[in-house]
Amino acid sequence: MTARPGDRVGQAILLSLTALALFDFMGLIIKHLSPRYGAAELSAYRNVFGIIPALIALWSSGLWHSGGRNLRLRQWKIAMSRGAYVALAQFLFYYSLGTMAFATATTITYSNAVFMTALAVPILGEKVGALRWSAVIMGFVGVLMVVGPTRDSFDWVAIAPLGAAFLYALAGVSARLFDPDVPSPLVNLYSVIVATVGSVGLALFAGGFSPIRSAADLVMIVAMGGFGGSAVLCLVVSYRMTEQSNLAPFSYFGIPMAFLFGWVFFGEAPFGDLFPGAILIVAGGLLVIWRERRIARR
């Protein structure tokens, strides 16, 4: 781990772990509400209530203030495309949460690091060597083991979180196409707004919004959006405290965390489905991170 002068690595790691927990809390609510509300509806609610944390993140950005608080974005087409990717990814992930074991759906989405390495070649023109391709293959083998296409119990719904991981990776890679002086919170705000419009459109196309059945459901829906938006806010703040490469390895703590939450709240313990595939997913992702850190040092 490397630290620049003024970095607050410990606080940044704590914030990133808090973000993981908040994302999981959001996922738990989504799974709880899925029998009563569709994935597109829940995605729309999450984005609507997630706009406020996105605005807070932008307002707290020193780069945005120093740049004259400009809301215009030269590469707005990329920002809109990125929002569309996020809306579709959310729909697929939320659908999988309602139909699969919580830990299994969550673990499959962690393959986005593998997809990001592969997508960096055609989109960013990066040269990926044998080591990183080995990491991609290792991670993908892990994904296949978790998805289990050769198992008798295989269900095609397992493709949904895999599609979500691909789209999240596409959104992540496209974020690196923006000008370096563009504040990340501004890019995030554009993405949230476009994702909100897209998810509302998906919900209307899928049959519209169901009536909120109870006050308790309304509270959970608001909490779901608050947890998701606050998690993004925590990540934005943590990335300002230290380099992203210092935080990336800790993201895989989300896998055992999701397993624990799924076991405690839903009585799920899909150990046989997750392992050893989850270990290969983590190993492939960490190998990619290690390689990128070496390149950055050079």
LINMO-V118560 format. One record per residue. N is the residue number from 1. RES is the residue in one small letter. SS is DSSP state (H for helix, E for strand, L for the rest). NEAR is the number of other C-alpha atoms within 8 Angstrom. Layout:
BEGIN
N&RES&SS&NEAR + N&RES&SS&NEAR
END
This chain:
BEGIN
1&m&L&3 + 2&t&L&4 + 3&a&L&8 + 4&r&L&6 + 5&p&L&4 + 6&g&L&4 + 7&d&L&8 + 8&r&L&8 + 9&v&H&10 + 10&g&H&6 + 11&q&H&9 + 12&a&H&14 + 13&i&H&11 + 14&l&H&8 + 15&l&H&12 + 16&s&H&14 + 17&l&H&11 + 18&t&H&10 + 19&a&H&13 + 20&l&H&12 + 21&a&H&10 + 22&l&H&12 + 23&f&H&11 + 24&d&H&12 + 25&f&H&10 + 26&m&H&13 + 27&g&H&12 + 28&l&H&11 + 29&i&H&11 + 30&i&H&13 + 31&k&H&12 + 32&h&H&8 + 33&l&H&9 + 34&s&L&12 + 35&p&L&8 + 36&r&L&5 + 37&y&L&9 + 38&g&L&10 + 39&a&H&12 + 40&a&H&12 + 41&e&H&14 + 42&l&H&12 + 43&s&H&14 + 44&a&H&13 + 45&y&H&11 + 46&r&H&15 + 47&n&H&15 + 48&v&H&9 + 49&f&H&11 + 50&g&H&14 + 51&i&H&12 + 52&i&H&8 + 53&p&H&12 + 54&a&H&15 + 55&l&H&9 + 56&i&H&9 + 57&a&H&12 + 58&l&H&12 + 59&w&H&8 + 60&s&L&6 + 61&s&L&10 + 62&g&H&6 + 63&l&H&8 + 64&w&H&14 + 65&h&H&9 + 66&s&H&7 + 67&g&L&7 + 68&g&L&6 + 69&r&L&7 + 70&n&L&6 + 71&l&L&5 + 72&r&L&4 + 73&l&L&6 + 74&r&L&4 + 75&q&L&7 + 76&w&H&7 + 77&k&H&6 + 78&i&H&10 + 79&a&H&12 + 80&m&H&11 + 81&s&H&8 + 82&r&H&13 + 83&g&H&16 + 84&a&H&12 + 85&y&H&13 + 86&v&H&13 + 87&a&H&13 + 88&l&H&11 + 89&a&H&14 + 90&q&H&10 + 91&f&H&13 + 92&l&H&13 + 93&f&H&13 + 94&y&H&14 + 95&y&H&12 + 96&s&H&13 + 97&l&H&15 + 98&g&H&12 + 99&t&H&7 + 100&m&L&10 + 101&a&L&10 + 102&f&H&14 + 103&a&H&11 + 104&t&H&12 + 105&a&H&14 + 106&t&H&12 + 107&t&H&12 + 108&i&H&13 + 109&t&H&12 + 110&y&L&10 + 111&s&L&16 + 112&n&H&11 + 113&a&H&10 + 114&v&H&14 + 115&f&H&13 + 116&m&H&13 + 117&t&H&12 + 118&a&H&9 + 119&l&H&12 + 120&a&H&11 + 121&v&H&11 + 122&p&H&7 + 123&i&H&8 + 124&l&H&9 + 125&g&L&7 + 126&e&L&7 + 127&k&L&5 + 128&v&L&8 + 129&g&L&6 + 130&a&H&6 + 131&l&H&7 + 132&r&H&12 + 133&w&H&10 + 134&s&H&9 + 135&a&H&14 + 136&v&H&15 + 137&i&H&9 + 138&m&H&12 + 139&g&H&16 + 140&f&H&11 + 141&v&H&11 + 142&g&H&14 + 143&v&H&14 + 144&l&H&10 + 145&m&H&13 + 146&v&H&13 + 147&v&H&11 + 148&g&L&9 + 149&p&L&8 + 150&t&L&5 + 151&r&L&6 + 152&d&L&4 + 153&s&L&4 + 154&f&L&10 + 155&d&L&6 + 156&w&L&6 + 157&v&L&8 + 158&a&H&12 + 159&i&H&8 + 160&a&H&12 + 161&p&H&14 + 162&l&H&11 + 163&g&H&10 + 164&a&H&15 + 165&a&H&15 + 166&f&H&13 + 167&l&H&12 + 168&y&H&12 + 169&a&H&13 + 170&l&H&13 + 171&a&H&12 + 172&g&H&9 + 173&v&H&13 + 174&s&H&11 + 175&a&H&10 + 176&r&H&6 + 177&l&H&8 + 178&f&L&9 + 179&d&L&5 + 180&p&L&5 + 181&d&L&5 + 182&v&L&10 + 183&p&L&11 + 184&s&H&7 + 185&p&H&11 + 186&l&H&11 + 187&v&H&11 + 188&n&H&9 + 189&l&H&12 + 190&y&H&11 + 191&s&H&14 + 192&v&H&13 + 193&i&H&11 + 194&v&H&11 + 195&a&H&14 + 196&t&H&13 + 197&v&H&9 + 198&g&H&11 + 199&s&H&16 + 200&v&H&11 + 201&g&H&8 + 202&l&H&9 + 203&a&H&14 + 204&l&H&9 + 205&f&H&7 + 206&a&L&7 + 207&g&L&6 + 208&g&L&8 + 209&f&L&7 + 210&s&L&6 + 211&p&L&4 + 212&i&L&7 + 213&r&L&5 + 214&s&L&6 + 215&a&H&7 + 216&a&H&6 + 217&d&H&10 + 218&l&H&9 + 219&v&H&8 + 220&m&H&9 + 221&i&H&12 + 222&v&H&11 + 223&a&H&9 + 224&m&H&14 + 225&g&H&15 + 226&g&H&12 + 227&f&H&12 + 228&g&H&13 + 229&g&H&16 + 230&s&H&12 + 231&a&H&13 + 232&v&H&11 + 233&l&H&12 + 234&c&H&12 + 235&l&H&11 + 236&v&H&11 + 237&v&H&11 + 238&s&H&13 + 239&y&H&10 + 240&r&H&7 + 241&m&H&11 + 242&t&L&13 + 243&e&L&9 + 244&q&H&7 + 245&s&H&8 + 246&n&H&10 + 247&l&H&11 + 248&a&H&9 + 249&p&H&9 + 250&f&H&9 + 251&s&H&10 + 252&y&H&9 + 253&f&H&9 + 254&g&H&10 + 255&i&H&11 + 256&p&H&7 + 257&m&H&10 + 258&a&H&13 + 259&f&H&12 + 260&l&H&8 + 261&f&H&11 + 262&g&H&15 + 263&w&H&10 + 264&v&H&8 + 265&f&H&6 + 266&f&H&7 + 267&g&L&7 + 268&e&L&10 + 269&a&L&7 + 270&p&L&9 + 271&f&H&6 + 272&g&H&5 + 273&d&H&11 + 274&l&H&12 + 275&f&L&10 + 276&p&L&8 + 277&g&H&14 + 278&a&H&13 + 279&i&H&9 + 280&l&H&13 + 281&i&H&16 + 282&v&H&10 + 283&a&H&11 + 284&g&H&15 + 285&g&H&14 + 286&l&H&9 + 287&l&H&10 + 288&v&H&14 + 289&i&H&11 + 290&w&H&8 + 291&r&H&10 + 292&e&H&8 + 293&r&H&9 + 294&r&H&8 + 295&i&H&7 + 296&a&H&6 + 297&r&H&5 + 298&r&L&4
END
